[in-house]
Amino acid sequence: MGKTMTVNGAYEQKNSFPNPVSAVVVNYNAGDFLCECLQSTLEQVAEIIVVDNASEDGSIDRIQRLFASESRIKIIRNPTNLGFSAACNIGLRHAQEDHIFFLNPDCHLSSGCVSRLLEVLQSDPSVGMVGGFLVNPDGSEQAGGRRAIPTPWRSFVTAFGLTRFAQRWPHWFEDFNLHRQPLPAGPIEVEAISGACMLVRRAAIADVGEWDEGYFLHCEDLDWCLRFRRKGWKILFVPDARVDHVHGACSRSRPFFVEWHKHRGMVRFYRKFFRDDYPWGLMGLVIAGVWLRFVLVAARHVVRLGFRRVWGERE
């Protein structure tokens, strides 16, 4: 059963046949985005498990009021912010279906999105996870929905703009951001998709293992994708399963906190998977480069914040 909004702002059930999928939505101060996400998702899945990481914006209280009669929405309140990976694992352990759909609260699903993702996932028993076509508010394709694994070398190439040599030497200077390539006509195998929209086979999770809770925020999806591939599971990008995603809607109020954990996650990812592939001196330079990037990004945020304060006072 799905839902439609009534004139008083609540939601009522309507007859439909949702897919045998458990959606796991990790919430942290997502505000109105969470309600919109649940509305578009309820029509397409058997259950939704909302795992809240100690939000303070009243978003959970609001969905409890709006979806009060909906037994298919389960809410788990964490007493503190445990991070994305840990919250995903909590939701996974409460999920009842054999297909788990990890979805960010700032996503809005197109009609038939989950059905299409499930169709592709079930088309081949060797496919472990599939991801949809992530779209920015301006209609452009979002980075991260389909990508290659950002190895230290690929990250270096991208950071210093060396991808301009890719046409001549594609093996050495390829860009891991595949969204700059033409949209494929149908599902294609990729190295990684985004944790913002990820439909996963439970049997594959049993083989690979749960999310790595050593990551707090960012890079945990890359970690999982790489582990899936190393276990022999395929990952597919599905271009006709559209998902509108307001990237970063839950993290804009804490830019320094987010950037710290993003770069910390990058360091963990590189050390975990590539420590033995690069000489220790080169890996040290890579790690130093990551933290240098954090300093530069943090400085940019400081300048922007100061600029806004100055102009705010003048106004």
N, C-alpha and C positions, 0 to 999 in steps of 0.2 A: 504493500500500500504506500502511496505517496501522500503529499499534502498540498493544500491550496490555502492561501491567506483569506481570511474572512474580513468583513468590514471593521471589526473591532480589533484587528491586528493580531489575532490568534491564528493558529493553523488547524485545519480539519483534515481528516483522512479522506483519501479518494482511492478507488479501486485500481490496482495495477499489479504487475507481477515483477517484483524486484529481483535482481540477479542474486545468486547465492554467494554474496560477497560481504565481508565485514569491513567497514571503513573505520580507520583509526585516524582521528583528527587531534593533533596536539595543539592546545591553545595556550597563548600567553598574551593577554591584553589585545585580542584581535578586534574587539568592539563589534560594530555592526557587520563586519565582514564574516564573522562566525555564523550569524543568523542566515545570511545569504548563502553561505557555503552549505549549511545543513539543509536549507530548503531545496537547493539544486541536487543534493546528494541523496536525500531521503527517497526520492522517486526512483532511484536506480540501484539501491543496495538493500540487503536484508536487515542490516543493523548498522548503527553508528556508535562508536565508542569515543567519546570526547575525554581526553586526558588533559586536565588543566594544571599548568605549572604555576600555581599560586598567583593567578591573575588578580589585579586590583582595580579593574575598570568596570566591574559589574557585568561583564559579558556572559558569565555563567548564570548569574541570577536571571538575566534577561531570557536566555534560551529555556531556562526552567519554566518561566512563565509562558512563553510563546508556544512551547512544545509540551505543555503539561500533560496532555492526554496521549502522548506518543511513547509507547513502551519500548520501541525499537531504538531509542536513544538512551545510551547508558553514559553517565557522567562519573568520572573518577577525579577527585580533587586531591592533588598532591599538596602537602603542607608547605613545601618549599619548591623553588624552581630546580628541578632535577636535571634539566637539560633535555635536548630533543631525543637523543638515542634512548636514554632511560625511560622517557615517557612513551616512546614508540614500543619498547619492549613490554611495558605495563599493559598497553592497549592490546598488543599481540597476545598476551597471556589470557586476556579476557575474551578474545574473539572466538566466535562459535563456528564460522564458516571455514572452508578449505582454501579460500582465496582472500587475501588480506590487501586492502587498498589503503595505503598511507597517503594522506591528503593534507595539505596545508590549509589553515582556516581562511586564508585570503584567496582561495581558489573558488571559481564558479564553473560548474560542469555544463557543457553543452548537452542537449538532448541526445540520449543514446550513447553517451561517452563511455560509460562503464560496460555496456553491452558489447561495444566494439573492442574495448581493451580485453575483455574476457574472451571474446571470440578468437582474438589473435593469440592470447596466452594458451588457450586450449587447442590451438591448431597443431601444436608440435609438443610432445611430452618433454623435449629437451629445453624448452623455453622456461626460464625460471622467473623472469620479471618483464613487464612491459611498461612503457611510459607514454603519456599523451603529448599532444602538440601544445606547448605552453605559449600563451599569447600575452603580450603587454597591453596595457590600457589603450595604447595608440594603434593596436592591431598588428604590430610587428612581432616576429618570432622572438621569444625570450631566450637568452643564453642559458645553457645548462640543461635544457630539455633533451638534447642529444649532444654527446660530446665524446671525445677520446679521453683516455686517462691522462691527466696532466702530470706526466713524469717530470722530474726536475729539469731535464733538457727541454721538453716541450714548454714548460713554464718560462724558462729562460728565453726561448725563441719568441714567445708571445710578449713577454714583458719588454723586450728590447726591439720589437717591431721587425724581427727577422723573417716573419711569415711572408714578406714581400718576395722572398726568394723561393717560395714554395712551388711556383710554376716550373722553375728550372730544376730544383732539387727537392721534390715533394717528400722524399723519405726523410730528409734531414730537417726540413723547415715547415712541416705541416702544422696547422693551427688546431689546437684541441677543441676550439669552439666551432662545432659543426653547423651552428645555426646560420653562419654566413654562407653556407652552401645552398644551392637550390633545394626546395622542399621535395622530397622523394614522392613518387606516385603512389607508393604503398609502404607497408611495414618493412623496415630494414633493420639488420642487426647492427648494434653499436656497442661501444665499450662501456658506456655509462649513460644513465639517465638521472633525472633530478628526484630527490626525496620529497619534493613538493607534490609529486603525482606519480605514484609507484604501485602498480598492482602486482602482487607477488604470490607465487604458488607455495602453499604451506609445506608441501613435501620438499621443496627446495630449501626452505628455511630450516627444516629439520636436518638437512644435509650440510648446509653451510654454517648455521648458527645464527644467533640473534644479532641485533645491532651492537656495535662496540661502544659500550658506555664510557670508555675512556675519552671520547669526544663529547664536549658539552654542546657545541653549536658549530655547524659547518664541517664539511669534509667527511662526515660519517656516511653519507650516501655514496661517495666515491669509494670509501673503504669497503662497503657492502658490495658494490658492483664489482670491484676487483676480486673480492673473495668468491663471488658467484662465478665469475669467469674462470678463475683458477680451479674451481670444482667442476668445470665443464658445462655450466648452465649458460644458455644463450640469453641475451638481453635485446629486446626489440623496441624500436621507436615507432609509434603509430601516428602518422601525420593526419589521419582523418578522425582522431579523437581529440577534439579541441577542449582546452581548459584555459579560461581567462584567469590570469594570476597577477595580483598586485604585489609584486616582489618587494619584500622588506616591510610590509605593512605592520608587522608585529614587532619590529626592531628599530623603527626610526627614532623612538624616544630615548634609546640608549646606544648611540653610535659607537662610543668608546668600548663599552662592554662587548658589543657584537664584534667589533674589529679585533679586540684582544683574543676572543675565543676563536675567531676565524683563522687568525694567523697561528695561534697555538695548535689548532686542528691541522693546519698545513704542515707544521713541523712534525707532529705525531704521524701524519700520513707518510711523509717522506722517510722518516726514520724506520717506520714499521715495515715498509715494502721495498725500499730502495737502498737501504744502508749498505747491503753487500754488493750492490751493482755499481757503485761509484767509489773511487779512492777516498779515504777518510778526509783528506785535505779538501777535495772538491765538495764533498758533502758538507763539510764545515762552512765553506763559502756559500753553499745553497741555503743553509740554515741562517747564516748571518744576513743573507739577502732578504730572507723572509722577514726577519725582525727589523731590518732597515726599511723595508716596505711598510711595516706597521708604524714605525716612527713617522714616516712621510704622510701616511694616510691620517694618522692621529693629528699631526700638525695642521693638515688641511682642514680637519674638522674644527680645530681650535680657531683658525683664522675665520672660517665661516660663522662660527658661533659668535666671535667677537664682532664681526661685521654686522650680524643681525641685531646684536644688542645695541651697537652704536646707532644704527639707523632706527631701531625701535624707540630709543630715547629721543631722537630728533623729531620723530613723528608725534 
